[in-house]
């Protein structure tokens, strides 16, 4: 189970936190690591509430603010983050996990509507969330005792933001956009004491990758290419995220940390 020995004090926000995927694993890992103010959002209110209950099972003292909504909606993203800051008076960690996959499709066969939906969530949603989080981290606040920085943002990209695969042009581009957005924001806000990094998971065992037989079939070659020849787990990705959030990663900025069982080296 994801956690850090060194506590992550302060307040955190996690997008895409519903269900049993990476976002939920990160939210629960934050609770295990001592974070006592956690805001979570997801499009699905039922699975979001399940994550809230799981956090409280770990530590009943955690203040959990959960609000379901669409991160592709600018008004929702801005109002949600305003509510987070209003309730917690600070934001120290932000993790943007919301994202979608598409079934294999070549560019000429992909409807524009599918392309727009993919990018609205994967890239636009991450960009909108990062912008709102940076605004809050830039607000005057008292730094945590012993802290050297104002905040840390971790975006979830993908191994396919680094390398390409067949029939995934739009998806690969959406994740590559997150990587370079991360790098650019890292340059722009380093002087403000804000670190911005991203994690690039390989094939991770989540409902998004295992519920569709077509998706399972499409992902098998990627699993076989990776030297470790298995899917990763949400907790394995969450461990990398928690590390990048933590003071133990205080000199890491603009990095794309690959967690893929070796896929990109093979």
GILINGI-V554032 format. One line per field, one symbol per residue. ss: DSSP state (h for helix, s for strand, l for the rest). phi: phi as a letter, one per 20 degrees, with the letter a starting at -180 (. if undefined). psi: psi as a letter, one per 20 degrees, with the letter a starting at -180 (. if undefined). A space follows every 50 residues. Layout:
ss: ???
phi: ???
psi: ???
This chain:
ss: llllllllllsssssllllllhhhhhhhhhhhllllssssslllhhhhhh hhhhhhhhllllsssslllllllhhhhhhhhhhhhhhhllllssssllll llllllhhhllhhhhhhhhhhhhhhhhhhhhhhhhhhhllllllllllll ssssssllhhhlllllllhhhhhhhhhhhhhhhhhhhhhhhhlsssssss sllsllhhhhllhhhhhhhhhhhhhllllllslhhhhhhhhhhhhlhhhl lllllsssslllhhhl
phi: .facfffdfoccccemeemcefffffffffffenfdccdcbafdffffff fgffffffbfefeddcbfrdfeegffgffffffgfffdmabdcccddfac dcfgbfgfeefgffgffgfgefegffffffgfffgffffgbeffgnfdbe rcdcdedageedcdcflbgffgffeffffffgffffffdffemdeccbdd fefdfcgfdcedgffgffeggfffffgflbfedgffffgffffffeffdf ddbmedeeccmngfed
psi: pprqgpqnrbqqppqljrbkbggghgghhgghjjpjoppqqrhohghghg gghhghhgoiipopopoqroiioggggghghggghhhijrohppooiprq rqqpprgiipqhhggggghhggggghggggghggghhiqprpqqpiqirh rpppqocqhjigqrrqkkgggghhhhhgghgggghhghjgijkpporqpn qboqnrhhiihphgggghighhghgphilrqrqhhhghggghghhriiki jppkqnopnjjjgii.
